[in-house]
Amino acid sequence: MNISILRLDHRRRRDARITTHVCLTARAFGASDIVLSGEKDQKLMENVEDVVKRWGGSFSINYKKNWDNYMEEWQKQGGEVVHLTMYGSPVQEVVSEIQKTGKKKLVVVGGSRVPTKVYKSADWNVSITNQPHSEVSSLGVFLHMLMEGKEFELKFEGADLEVVPKAEGKEVLTKKNDP
């Protein structure tokens, strides 16, 4: 399944940490890319690219100052838009419907204030509980349910680093890049 993320209204000073976590969650849970809107944050983008370089995979990060037409273009090209919000339909009631379409997905996670246009344009407004919490947790829970747990089986090709799962201790395999 082709899954992309749109992060609305990134603010460099206020949101750098949370947006980084949105990016890392998107990558780890099976999204192919993320588009940031709002303020351009080259350092954040470089940090995410560095994670991809070291930990593998083909995840990409891009910037689009204005997202206004991005959702509409996505839909015109045959994709669907899923907006994560606490005001939407409960994820457990709509996730199977979202999965069945087989179309590429653009998952929208908000920033400071989500414009009404997002709610009206989305194919689905999906709630991950109806209580306040972070966009990181919403994205993780949604992608886990959308992927039906298959994100645990993802392989990140080209990784220089790989964690070996253990109940105790830490083991990280390092791929040597010697000529």
C-alpha positions as CSV (number, residue, x, y, z in Angstrom):
1,M,0.0,0.0,0.0
2,N,1.4,3.4,-1.0
3,I,1.1,5.7,2.0
4,S,2.3,9.3,2.1
5,I,2.0,11.8,5.0
6,L,1.2,15.5,4.9
7,R,2.3,17.5,8.0
8,L,0.4,20.7,8.1
9,D,1.7,24.1,9.4
10,H,5.2,23.1,10.7
11,R,6.8,25.9,12.8
12,R,10.6,25.7,13.1
13,R,11.0,27.0,16.6
14,R,7.9,25.4,18.2
15,D,7.4,22.1,16.3
16,A,10.9,20.8,15.4
17,R,10.9,17.9,17.8
18,I,7.3,16.8,17.3
19,T,7.6,17.1,13.5
20,T,10.8,15.0,13.6
21,H,8.9,12.4,15.6
22,V,6.0,12.5,13.0
23,C,8.6,11.8,10.3
24,L,10.3,9.0,12.2
25,T,7.0,7.4,13.0
26,A,5.8,7.6,9.4
27,R,9.0,6.0,8.2
28,A,9.1,3.2,10.8
29,F,5.4,2.4,10.3
30,G,5.5,2.0,6.5
31,A,4.9,5.4,4.9
32,S,7.0,6.0,1.8
33,D,7.4,9.8,2.2
34,I,6.3,12.9,4.0
35,V,5.6,16.4,2.8
36,L,6.1,19.3,5.3
37,S,4.1,22.5,4.9
38,G,4.4,25.7,6.8
39,E,7.9,27.0,7.5
40,K,10.8,25.5,5.7
41,D,13.1,23.6,8.1
42,Q,16.2,22.5,6.2
43,K,17.9,21.2,9.3
44,L,15.0,19.0,10.2
45,M,14.8,17.7,6.6
46,E,18.6,16.9,6.7
47,N,18.2,15.1,10.0
48,V,15.5,12.9,8.6
49,E,17.5,12.2,5.5
50,D,20.5,11.2,7.7
51,V,18.3,8.8,9.6
52,V,17.2,7.2,6.3
53,K,20.8,7.0,5.2
54,R,22.0,5.3,8.4
55,W,18.9,3.1,9.1
56,G,18.0,2.2,5.6
57,G,14.9,2.3,3.4
58,S,13.7,4.6,0.7
59,F,11.7,7.1,2.8
60,S,11.8,10.7,1.5
61,I,11.0,14.1,2.9
62,N,9.9,17.1,0.8
63,Y,8.7,20.6,1.5
64,K,5.7,22.4,0.1
65,K,5.1,25.9,1.5
66,N,1.4,25.9,0.7
67,W,-0.5,22.6,0.9
68,D,-3.8,24.2,-0.4
69,N,-3.9,22.4,-3.7
70,Y,-1.8,19.4,-2.7
71,M,-4.7,17.3,-1.4
72,E,-6.9,18.2,-4.4
73,E,-4.1,17.1,-6.8
74,W,-3.6,13.9,-4.8
75,Q,-7.3,13.1,-5.2
76,K,-7.3,14.0,-9.0
77,Q,-4.5,11.5,-9.4
78,G,-6.6,8.7,-7.9
79,G,-5.5,8.9,-4.3
80,E,-7.5,9.3,-1.1
81,V,-7.0,11.7,1.8
82,V,-7.3,10.5,5.4
83,H,-7.2,13.3,7.9
84,L,-6.4,12.3,11.5
85,T,-8.4,14.3,14.0
86,M,-10.2,13.7,17.3
87,Y,-13.4,14.9,15.7
88,G,-13.7,12.2,13.0
89,S,-15.2,8.7,12.6
90,P,-13.7,6.2,15.1
91,V,-10.7,4.5,13.4
92,Q,-12.0,1.0,14.5
93,E,-15.2,1.7,12.5
94,V,-13.6,2.9,9.3
95,V,-10.2,1.4,8.9
96,S,-11.4,-1.7,7.0
97,E,-13.3,0.5,4.5
98,I,-10.1,2.6,4.0
99,Q,-8.0,-0.6,3.4
100,K,-10.5,-2.1,0.9
101,T,-10.2,0.7,-1.7
102,G,-6.6,-0.2,-2.6
103,K,-5.9,3.4,-3.6
104,K,-2.8,5.3,-2.5
105,K,-3.3,7.2,0.8
106,L,-2.3,10.7,1.9
107,V,-2.5,10.8,5.7
108,V,-2.9,14.4,6.9
109,V,-1.7,15.3,10.4
110,G,-2.3,18.8,11.8
111,G,-0.3,21.5,13.2
112,S,-1.4,24.5,15.2
113,R,-4.9,24.9,13.7
114,V,-6.4,22.8,11.0
115,P,-8.4,24.8,8.4
116,T,-12.0,23.8,7.7
117,K,-10.9,23.1,4.1
118,V,-9.0,20.0,5.3
119,Y,-12.1,18.5,7.0
120,K,-14.2,19.2,4.0
121,S,-11.8,17.9,1.4
122,A,-10.7,14.7,3.1
123,D,-12.2,11.4,2.0
124,W,-12.1,10.4,5.7
125,N,-11.8,12.4,8.9
126,V,-10.6,9.7,11.3
127,S,-10.4,9.9,15.1
128,I,-7.9,8.0,17.1
129,T,-9.9,8.4,20.3
130,N,-11.9,11.5,21.0
131,Q,-9.4,12.9,23.5
132,P,-6.6,15.3,23.1
133,H,-3.2,13.6,22.4
134,S,-0.3,14.0,20.0
135,E,-0.2,13.7,16.2
136,V,2.7,11.2,16.7
137,S,0.5,8.8,18.6
138,S,-2.4,9.3,16.2
139,L,-0.2,8.5,13.2
140,G,1.4,5.5,14.9
141,V,-1.9,3.9,15.9
142,F,-3.5,4.7,12.5
143,L,-0.6,3.3,10.5
144,H,-0.5,0.2,12.7
145,M,-4.2,-0.5,12.1
146,L,-4.0,0.3,8.4
147,M,-1.0,-2.0,7.9
148,E,-2.6,-4.7,10.2
149,G,0.7,-5.1,12.0
150,K,2.7,-5.8,8.9
151,E,5.0,-2.8,9.7
152,F,6.7,-5.2,12.2
153,E,7.9,-7.2,9.2
154,L,9.3,-4.3,7.2
155,K,12.9,-4.5,5.9
156,F,14.9,-1.3,5.5
157,E,17.3,-2.0,2.7
158,G,20.7,-0.4,2.6
159,A,20.9,0.1,6.4
160,D,24.2,0.9,8.0
161,L,22.7,0.2,11.4
162,E,20.3,-2.5,12.6
163,V,19.1,-3.2,16.1
164,V,19.1,-6.8,17.2
165,P,16.0,-7.3,19.3
166,K,16.8,-8.6,22.8
167,A,15.0,-8.8,26.1
168,E,18.1,-7.3,27.9
169,G,21.0,-5.3,26.7
170,K,21.6,-3.5,23.4
171,E,23.1,-4.8,20.3
172,V,23.4,-2.8,17.1
173,L,24.9,-4.3,13.9
174,T,27.0,-1.9,12.0
175,K,27.6,-2.4,8.3
176,K,31.1,-1.3,7.3
177,N,31.4,0.9,4.3
178,D,35.0,-0.1,3.6
179,P,36.1,-0.2,-0.1
